Amino acid sequence: HTDTYGTWAPASGPLSGKDPSKTTRAAAYAARWVAKSLVHAQLCHRCIVHIAYAIGIAYPLSVTVD
């Protein structure tokens, strides 16, 4: 199962849990907030934000906005 926002922005995996401290959920919330903020500020009509984390690393290894 893969979560999506619309038909063109797939998430990396299911977000069925409720624990916001999990990296996958926290990164998904952060990416969604960034994307919504860019659209709301009329800097774009739509965008995809990718955030890559590694186990044991507290900061993202990569952040990409397309």
Secondary structure, DSSP 8 states (H G I E B T S, - for coil): ---BSSSS-B-SS------TTSHHHHHHHHHHHHHHHHHHTTS-S---EEEE--TT-SS-SEEEE-
